Amino acid sequence: MIKATLTGQRLVAVFLLGCILVNYPVLSVFNPDATWGGIPVLYLYVFGVWAAVIALMAWIIER
């Protein structure tokens, strides 16, 4: 029972971290017209954060 509660708390923490990372003030840092390999840095950041949050949640659930 305690493990389920701890897992739930960790998932909520990862969700809140994801919300903070895709919030406007943080996104504005990656908003210039810079590109990396022809792809806008903002797109790379958003998809990278999205993939990292999903991977972290999967790791927490499997643990």
PyMOL Python script that loads the backbone (N, CA, C, O; Angstrom):
from pymol import cmd

cmd.read_pdbstr("""\
ATOM      1  N   MET A   1       0.818  -1.195   0.000  1.00  0.00           N
ATOM      2  CA  MET A   1       0.000   0.000   0.000  1.00  0.00           C
ATOM      3  C   MET A   1       0.864   1.263   0.000  1.00  0.00           C
ATOM      4  O   MET A   1       0.547   2.235  -0.685  1.00  0.00           O
ATOM      5  N   ILE A   2       1.945   1.247   0.762  1.00  0.00           N
ATOM      6  CA  ILE A   2       2.813   2.419   0.819  1.00  0.00           C
ATOM      7  C   ILE A   2       3.508   2.634  -0.520  1.00  0.00           C
ATOM      8  O   ILE A   2       3.702   3.774  -0.942  1.00  0.00           O
ATOM      9  N   LYS A   3       3.885   1.539  -1.194  1.00  0.00           N
ATOM     10  CA  LYS A   3       4.560   1.669  -2.486  1.00  0.00           C
ATOM     11  C   LYS A   3       3.639   2.317  -3.519  1.00  0.00           C
ATOM     12  O   LYS A   3       4.089   3.134  -4.322  1.00  0.00           O
ATOM     13  N   ALA A   4       2.348   1.957  -3.505  1.00  0.00           N
ATOM     14  CA  ALA A   4       1.399   2.556  -4.448  1.00  0.00           C
ATOM     15  C   ALA A   4       1.251   4.049  -4.190  1.00  0.00           C
ATOM     16  O   ALA A   4       1.159   4.839  -5.130  1.00  0.00           O
ATOM     17  N   THR A   5       1.226   4.434  -2.929  1.00  0.00           N
ATOM     18  CA  THR A   5       1.115   5.850  -2.589  1.00  0.00           C
ATOM     19  C   THR A   5       2.357   6.612  -3.032  1.00  0.00           C
ATOM     20  O   THR A   5       2.258   7.709  -3.582  1.00  0.00           O
ATOM     21  N   LEU A   6       3.521   6.028  -2.790  1.00  0.00           N
ATOM     22  CA  LEU A   6       4.773   6.674  -3.189  1.00  0.00           C
ATOM     23  C   LEU A   6       4.870   6.791  -4.709  1.00  0.00           C
ATOM     24  O   LEU A   6       5.325   7.810  -5.228  1.00  0.00           O
ATOM     25  N   THR A   7       4.447   5.758  -5.413  1.00  0.00           N
ATOM     26  CA  THR A   7       4.451   5.804  -6.880  1.00  0.00           C
ATOM     27  C   THR A   7       3.519   6.898  -7.383  1.00  0.00           C
ATOM     28  O   THR A   7       3.872   7.641  -8.299  1.00  0.00           O
ATOM     29  N   GLY A   8       2.346   7.001  -6.797  1.00  0.00           N
ATOM     30  CA  GLY A   8       1.404   8.047  -7.187  1.00  0.00           C
ATOM     31  C   GLY A   8       1.960   9.437  -6.953  1.00  0.00           C
ATOM     32  O   GLY A   8       1.788  10.334  -7.778  1.00  0.00           O
ATOM     33  N   GLN A   9       2.627   9.611  -5.826  1.00  0.00           N
ATOM     34  CA  GLN A   9       3.219  10.914  -5.521  1.00  0.00           C
ATOM     35  C   GLN A   9       4.333  11.259  -6.507  1.00  0.00           C
ATOM     36  O   GLN A   9       4.468  12.410  -6.923  1.00  0.00           O
ATOM     37  N   ARG A  10       5.118  10.270  -6.873  1.00  0.00           N
ATOM     38  CA  ARG A  10       6.186  10.510  -7.852  1.00  0.00           C
ATOM     39  C   ARG A  10       5.611  10.860  -9.217  1.00  0.00           C
ATOM     40  O   ARG A  10       6.136  11.732  -9.909  1.00  0.00           O
ATOM     41  N   LEU A  11       4.533  10.183  -9.608  1.00  0.00           N
ATOM     42  CA  LEU A  11       3.910  10.486 -10.897  1.00  0.00           C
ATOM     43  C   LEU A  11       3.338  11.898 -10.913  1.00  0.00           C
ATOM     44  O   LEU A  11       3.445  12.598 -11.919  1.00  0.00           O
ATOM     45  N   VAL A  12       2.739  12.315  -9.821  1.00  0.00           N
ATOM     46  CA  VAL A  12       2.220  13.684  -9.732  1.00  0.00           C
ATOM     47  C   VAL A  12       3.368  14.683  -9.814  1.00  0.00           C
ATOM     48  O   VAL A  12       3.242  15.717 -10.471  1.00  0.00           O
ATOM     49  N   ALA A  13       4.481  14.387  -9.158  1.00  0.00           N
ATOM     50  CA  ALA A  13       5.641  15.282  -9.207  1.00  0.00           C
ATOM     51  C   ALA A  13       6.190  15.398 -10.623  1.00  0.00           C
ATOM     52  O   ALA A  13       6.550  16.492 -11.058  1.00  0.00           O
ATOM     53  N   VAL A  14       6.259  14.287 -11.346  1.00  0.00           N
ATOM     54  CA  VAL A  14       6.747  14.321 -12.732  1.00  0.00           C
ATOM     55  C   VAL A  14       5.776  15.106 -13.608  1.00  0.00           C
ATOM     56  O   VAL A  14       6.203  15.870 -14.474  1.00  0.00           O
ATOM     57  N   PHE A  15       4.477  14.926 -13.391  1.00  0.00           N
ATOM     58  CA  PHE A  15       3.477  15.683 -14.144  1.00  0.00           C
ATOM     59  C   PHE A  15       3.642  17.181 -13.910  1.00  0.00           C
ATOM     60  O   PHE A  15       3.628  17.965 -14.859  1.00  0.00           O
ATOM     61  N   LEU A  16       3.796  17.578 -12.657  1.00  0.00           N
ATOM     62  CA  LEU A  16       3.969  19.001 -12.353  1.00  0.00           C
ATOM     63  C   LEU A  16       5.271  19.546 -12.937  1.00  0.00           C
ATOM     64  O   LEU A  16       5.308  20.681 -13.412  1.00  0.00           O
ATOM     65  N   LEU A  17       6.330  18.753 -12.905  1.00  0.00           N
ATOM     66  CA  LEU A  17       7.586  19.161 -13.533  1.00  0.00           C
ATOM     67  C   LEU A  17       7.394  19.363 -15.033  1.00  0.00           C
ATOM     68  O   LEU A  17       7.904  20.327 -15.605  1.00  0.00           O
ATOM     69  N   GLY A  18       6.660  18.454 -15.663  1.00  0.00           N
ATOM     70  CA  GLY A  18       6.372  18.593 -17.092  1.00  0.00           C
ATOM     71  C   GLY A  18       5.578  19.854 -17.387  1.00  0.00           C
ATOM     72  O   GLY A  18       5.831  20.538 -18.380  1.00  0.00           O
ATOM     73  N   CYS A  19       4.612  20.163 -16.520  1.00  0.00           N
ATOM     74  CA  CYS A  19       3.827  21.390 -16.709  1.00  0.00           C
ATOM     75  C   CYS A  19       4.702  22.629 -16.596  1.00  0.00           C
ATOM     76  O   CYS A  19       4.534  23.582 -17.357  1.00  0.00           O
ATOM     77  N   ILE A  20       5.620  22.620 -15.664  1.00  0.00           N
ATOM     78  CA  ILE A  20       6.521  23.762 -15.500  1.00  0.00           C
ATOM     79  C   ILE A  20       7.444  23.899 -16.710  1.00  0.00           C
ATOM     80  O   ILE A  20       7.692  25.008 -17.183  1.00  0.00           O
ATOM     81  N   LEU A  21       7.950  22.771 -17.208  1.00  0.00           N
ATOM     82  CA  LEU A  21       8.902  22.820 -18.321  1.00  0.00           C
ATOM     83  C   LEU A  21       8.270  23.264 -19.637  1.00  0.00           C
ATOM     84  O   LEU A  21       8.979  23.756 -20.515  1.00  0.00           O
ATOM     85  N   VAL A  22       6.968  23.105 -19.796  1.00  0.00           N
ATOM     86  CA  VAL A  22       6.320  23.564 -21.033  1.00  0.00           C
ATOM     87  C   VAL A  22       5.484  24.821 -20.796  1.00  0.00           C
ATOM     88  O   VAL A  22       4.621  25.153 -21.609  1.00  0.00           O
ATOM     89  N   ASN A  23       5.733  25.515 -19.695  1.00  0.00           N
ATOM     90  CA  ASN A  23       5.061  26.766 -19.413  1.00  0.00           C
ATOM     91  C   ASN A  23       5.764  27.902 -20.171  1.00  0.00           C
ATOM     92  O   ASN A  23       6.928  27.772 -20.549  1.00  0.00           O
ATOM     93  N   TYR A  24       5.058  29.000 -20.387  1.00  0.00           N
ATOM     94  CA  TYR A  24       5.575  30.072 -21.236  1.00  0.00           C
ATOM     95  C   TYR A  24       6.938  30.626 -20.821  1.00  0.00           C
ATOM     96  O   TYR A  24       7.802  30.758 -21.688  1.00  0.00           O
ATOM     97  N   PRO A  25       7.186  30.957 -19.553  1.00  0.00           N
ATOM     98  CA  PRO A  25       8.499  31.550 -19.250  1.00  0.00           C
ATOM     99  C   PRO A  25       9.675  30.659 -19.650  1.00  0.00           C
ATOM    100  O   PRO A  25      10.704  31.165 -20.097  1.00  0.00           O
ATOM    101  N   VAL A  26       9.540  29.370 -19.498  1.00  0.00           N
ATOM    102  CA  VAL A  26      10.632  28.471 -19.878  1.00  0.00           C
ATOM    103  C   VAL A  26      10.678  28.324 -21.395  1.00  0.00           C
ATOM    104  O   VAL A  26      11.761  28.279 -21.978  1.00  0.00           O
ATOM    105  N   LEU A  27       9.520  28.250 -22.035  1.00  0.00           N
ATOM    106  CA  LEU A  27       9.484  28.129 -23.496  1.00  0.00           C
ATOM    107  C   LEU A  27      10.071  29.356 -24.184  1.00  0.00           C
ATOM    108  O   LEU A  27      10.645  29.246 -25.268  1.00  0.00           O
ATOM    109  N   SER A  28       9.930  30.518 -23.563  1.00  0.00           N
ATOM    110  CA  SER A  28      10.439  31.736 -24.194  1.00  0.00           C
ATOM    111  C   SER A  28      11.963  31.723 -24.308  1.00  0.00           C
ATOM    112  O   SER A  28      12.519  32.440 -25.139  1.00  0.00           O
ATOM    113  N   VAL A  29      12.638  30.932 -23.500  1.00  0.00           N
ATOM    114  CA  VAL A  29      14.095  30.822 -23.593  1.00  0.00           C
ATOM    115  C   VAL A  29      14.487  30.162 -24.910  1.00  0.00           C
ATOM    116  O   VAL A  29      15.516  30.504 -25.494  1.00  0.00           O
ATOM    117  N   PHE A  30      13.678  29.225 -25.377  1.00  0.00           N
ATOM    118  CA  PHE A  30      13.992  28.470 -26.588  1.00  0.00           C
ATOM    119  C   PHE A  30      13.274  29.015 -27.825  1.00  0.00           C
ATOM    120  O   PHE A  30      13.235  28.341 -28.854  1.00  0.00           O
ATOM    121  N   ASN A  31      12.711  30.209 -27.744  1.00  0.00           N
ATOM    122  CA  ASN A  31      11.896  30.745 -28.822  1.00  0.00           C
ATOM    123  C   ASN A  31      12.648  31.500 -29.914  1.00  0.00           C
ATOM    124  O   ASN A  31      12.030  31.788 -30.939  1.00  0.00           O
ATOM    125  N   PRO A  32      13.928  31.844 -29.784  1.00  0.00           N
ATOM    126  CA  PRO A  32      14.568  32.586 -30.882  1.00  0.00           C
ATOM    127  C   PRO A  32      14.563  31.787 -32.183  1.00  0.00           C
ATOM    128  O   PRO A  32      14.251  30.596 -32.199  1.00  0.00           O
ATOM    129  N   ASP A  33      14.907  32.452 -33.245  1.00  0.00           N
ATOM    130  CA  ASP A  33      14.870  31.817 -34.564  1.00  0.00           C
ATOM    131  C   ASP A  33      16.065  30.899 -34.804  1.00  0.00           C
ATOM    132  O   ASP A  33      16.465  30.696 -35.950  1.00  0.00           O
ATOM    133  N   ALA A  34      16.623  30.360 -33.767  1.00  0.00           N
ATOM    134  CA  ALA A  34      17.772  29.457 -33.910  1.00  0.00           C
ATOM    135  C   ALA A  34      17.302  28.076 -34.360  1.00  0.00           C
ATOM    136  O   ALA A  34      16.213  27.623 -34.008  1.00  0.00           O
ATOM    137  N   THR A  35      18.141  27.433 -35.134  1.00  0.00           N
ATOM    138  CA  THR A  35      17.832  26.069 -35.569  1.00  0.00           C
ATOM    139  C   THR A  35      19.009  25.173 -35.240  1.00  0.00           C
ATOM    140  O   THR A  35      20.142  25.635 -35.102  1.00  0.00           O
ATOM    141  N   TRP A  36      18.730  23.910 -35.118  1.00  0.00           N
ATOM    142  CA  TRP A  36      19.766  22.917 -34.879  1.00  0.00           C
ATOM    143  C   TRP A  36      19.511  21.778 -35.845  1.00  0.00           C
ATOM    144  O   TRP A  36      18.551  21.022 -35.697  1.00  0.00           O
ATOM    145  N   GLY A  37      20.364  21.665 -36.817  1.00  0.00           N
ATOM    146  CA  GLY A  37      20.162  20.653 -37.850  1.00  0.00           C
ATOM    147  C   GLY A  37      18.963  20.960 -38.733  1.00  0.00           C
ATOM    148  O   GLY A  37      18.354  20.047 -39.292  1.00  0.00           O
ATOM    149  N   GLY A  38      18.618  22.237 -38.863  1.00  0.00           N
ATOM    150  CA  GLY A  38      17.489  22.633 -39.686  1.00  0.00           C
ATOM    151  C   GLY A  38      16.144  22.566 -38.978  1.00  0.00           C
ATOM    152  O   GLY A  38      15.118  22.897 -39.573  1.00  0.00           O
ATOM    153  N   ILE A  39      16.133  22.143 -37.714  1.00  0.00           N
ATOM    154  CA  ILE A  39      14.890  22.042 -36.941  1.00  0.00           C
ATOM    155  C   ILE A  39      14.906  23.146 -35.887  1.00  0.00           C
ATOM    156  O   ILE A  39      15.911  23.314 -35.195  1.00  0.00           O
ATOM    157  N   PRO A  40      13.813  23.905 -35.748  1.00  0.00           N
ATOM    158  CA  PRO A  40      13.784  24.956 -34.724  1.00  0.00           C
ATOM    159  C   PRO A  40      14.035  24.378 -33.327  1.00  0.00           C
ATOM    160  O   PRO A  40      13.530  23.310 -32.980  1.00  0.00           O
ATOM    161  N   VAL A  41      14.817  25.102 -32.544  1.00  0.00           N
ATOM    162  CA  VAL A  41      15.190  24.644 -31.210  1.00  0.00           C
ATOM    163  C   VAL A  41      13.958  24.484 -30.321  1.00  0.00           C
ATOM    164  O   VAL A  41      13.921  23.594 -29.471  1.00  0.00           O
ATOM    165  N   LEU A  42      12.955  25.331 -30.509  1.00  0.00           N
ATOM    166  CA  LEU A  42      11.731  25.229 -29.712  1.00  0.00           C
ATOM    167  C   LEU A  42      11.055  23.884 -29.925  1.00  0.00           C
ATOM    168  O   LEU A  42      10.601  23.263 -28.963  1.00  0.00           O
ATOM    169  N   TYR A  43      10.980  23.426 -31.164  1.00  0.00           N
ATOM    170  CA  TYR A  43      10.369  22.121 -31.452  1.00  0.00           C
ATOM    171  C   TYR A  43      11.166  20.996 -30.806  1.00  0.00           C
ATOM    172  O   TYR A  43      10.590  20.076 -30.226  1.00  0.00           O
ATOM    173  N   LEU A  44      12.480  21.069 -30.905  1.00  0.00           N
ATOM    174  CA  LEU A  44      13.323  20.045 -30.282  1.00  0.00           C
ATOM    175  C   LEU A  44      13.123  20.013 -28.769  1.00  0.00           C
ATOM    176  O   LEU A  44      13.058  18.942 -28.167  1.00  0.00           O
ATOM    177  N   TYR A  45      13.027  21.194 -28.163  1.00  0.00           N
ATOM    178  CA  TYR A  45      12.833  21.262 -26.718  1.00  0.00           C
ATOM    179  C   TYR A  45      11.489  20.668 -26.310  1.00  0.00           C
ATOM    180  O   TYR A  45      11.424  19.859 -25.385  1.00  0.00           O
ATOM    181  N   VAL A  46      10.420  21.063 -26.991  1.00  0.00           N
ATOM    182  CA  VAL A  46       9.084  20.577 -26.625  1.00  0.00           C
ATOM    183  C   VAL A  46       8.996  19.066 -26.780  1.00  0.00           C
ATOM    184  O   VAL A  46       8.524  18.382 -25.871  1.00  0.00           O
ATOM    185  N   PHE A  47       9.437  18.538 -27.901  1.00  0.00           N
ATOM    186  CA  PHE A  47       9.361  17.092 -28.100  1.00  0.00           C
ATOM    187  C   PHE A  47      10.337  16.345 -27.188  1.00  0.00           C
ATOM    188  O   PHE A  47      10.051  15.222 -26.773  1.00  0.00           O
ATOM    189  N   GLY A  48      11.471  16.946 -26.877  1.00  0.00           N
ATOM    190  CA  GLY A  48      12.410  16.325 -25.945  1.00  0.00           C
ATOM    191  C   GLY A  48      11.847  16.239 -24.534  1.00  0.00           C
ATOM    192  O   GLY A  48      11.978  15.210 -23.871  1.00  0.00           O
ATOM    193  N   VAL A  49      11.220  17.320 -24.074  1.00  0.00           N
ATOM    194  CA  VAL A  49      10.588  17.311 -22.748  1.00  0.00           C
ATOM    195  C   VAL A  49       9.444  16.313 -22.720  1.00  0.00           C
ATOM    196  O   VAL A  49       9.289  15.572 -21.750  1.00  0.00           O
ATOM    197  N   TRP A  50       8.646  16.287 -23.769  1.00  0.00           N
ATOM    198  CA  TRP A  50       7.516  15.355 -23.859  1.00  0.00           C
ATOM    199  C   TRP A  50       8.008  13.912 -23.768  1.00  0.00           C
ATOM    200  O   TRP A  50       7.454  13.112 -23.014  1.00  0.00           O
ATOM    201  N   ALA A  51       9.037  13.583 -24.526  1.00  0.00           N
ATOM    202  CA  ALA A  51       9.579  12.221 -24.506  1.00  0.00           C
ATOM    203  C   ALA A  51      10.208  11.898 -23.149  1.00  0.00           C
ATOM    204  O   ALA A  51      10.074  10.778 -22.657  1.00  0.00           O
ATOM    205  N   ALA A  52      10.885  12.862 -22.549  1.00  0.00           N
ATOM    206  CA  ALA A  52      11.518  12.626 -21.250  1.00  0.00           C
ATOM    207  C   ALA A  52      10.481  12.399 -20.150  1.00  0.00           C
ATOM    208  O   ALA A  52      10.673  11.546 -19.284  1.00  0.00           O
ATOM    209  N   VAL A  53       9.389  13.154 -20.178  1.00  0.00           N
ATOM    210  CA  VAL A  53       8.332  12.974 -19.174  1.00  0.00           C
ATOM    211  C   VAL A  53       7.686  11.603 -19.326  1.00  0.00           C
ATOM    212  O   VAL A  53       7.431  10.927 -18.329  1.00  0.00           O
ATOM    213  N   ILE A  54       7.422  11.188 -20.552  1.00  0.00           N
ATOM    214  CA  ILE A  54       6.836   9.865 -20.776  1.00  0.00           C
ATOM    215  C   ILE A  54       7.798   8.770 -20.320  1.00  0.00           C
ATOM    216  O   ILE A  54       7.380   7.815 -19.665  1.00  0.00           O
ATOM    217  N   ALA A  55       9.071   8.898 -20.658  1.00  0.00           N
ATOM    218  CA  ALA A  55      10.058   7.892 -20.256  1.00  0.00           C
ATOM    219  C   ALA A  55      10.207   7.836 -18.738  1.00  0.00           C
ATOM    220  O   ALA A  55      10.319   6.754 -18.162  1.00  0.00           O
ATOM    221  N   LEU A  56      10.210   8.986 -18.097  1.00  0.00           N
ATOM    222  CA  LEU A  56      10.337   9.024 -16.642  1.00  0.00           C
ATOM    223  C   LEU A  56       9.120   8.409 -15.963  1.00  0.00           C
ATOM    224  O   LEU A  56       9.259   7.690 -14.973  1.00  0.00           O
ATOM    225  N   MET A  57       7.930   8.687 -16.486  1.00  0.00           N
ATOM    226  CA  MET A  57       6.722   8.080 -15.918  1.00  0.00           C
ATOM    227  C   MET A  57       6.721   6.565 -16.113  1.00  0.00           C
ATOM    228  O   MET A  57       6.327   5.826 -15.211  1.00  0.00           O
ATOM    229  N   ALA A  58       7.151   6.108 -17.263  1.00  0.00           N
ATOM    230  CA  ALA A  58       7.220   4.663 -17.507  1.00  0.00           C
ATOM    231  C   ALA A  58       8.226   4.013 -16.566  1.00  0.00           C
ATOM    232  O   ALA A  58       7.980   2.925 -16.046  1.00  0.00           O
ATOM    233  N   TRP A  59       9.358   4.675 -16.345  1.00  0.00           N
ATOM    234  CA  TRP A  59      10.367   4.137 -15.437  1.00  0.00           C
ATOM    235  C   TRP A  59       9.836   4.066 -14.003  1.00  0.00           C
ATOM    236  O   TRP A  59      10.089   3.090 -13.297  1.00  0.00           O
ATOM    237  N   ILE A  60       9.108   5.088 -13.573  1.00  0.00           N
ATOM    238  CA  ILE A  60       8.539   5.097 -12.218  1.00  0.00           C
ATOM    239  C   ILE A  60       7.511   3.984 -12.059  1.00  0.00           C
ATOM    240  O   ILE A  60       7.484   3.311 -11.029  1.00  0.00           O
ATOM    241  N   ILE A  61       6.674   3.785 -13.057  1.00  0.00           N
ATOM    242  CA  ILE A  61       5.637   2.755 -12.973  1.00  0.00           C
ATOM    243  C   ILE A  61       6.256   1.364 -12.945  1.00  0.00           C
ATOM    244  O   ILE A  61       5.798   0.500 -12.198  1.00  0.00           O
ATOM    245  N   GLU A  62       7.287   1.137 -13.746  1.00  0.00           N
ATOM    246  CA  GLU A  62       7.912  -0.187 -13.813  1.00  0.00           C
ATOM    247  C   GLU A  62       8.775  -0.491 -12.595  1.00  0.00           C
ATOM    248  O   GLU A  62       9.068  -1.655 -12.321  1.00  0.00           O
ATOM    249  N   ARG A  63       9.175   0.511 -11.881  1.00  0.00           N
ATOM    250  CA  ARG A  63      10.065   0.335 -10.734  1.00  0.00           C
ATOM    251  C   ARG A  63       9.406  -0.261  -9.561  1.00  0.00           C
ATOM    252  O   ARG A  63      10.046  -0.461  -8.529  1.00  0.00           O
TER     253      ARG A  63
END
""", "prot")
cmd.dss("prot")
cmd.show_as("cartoon", "prot")
cmd.util.cbc("prot")
cmd.orient("prot")
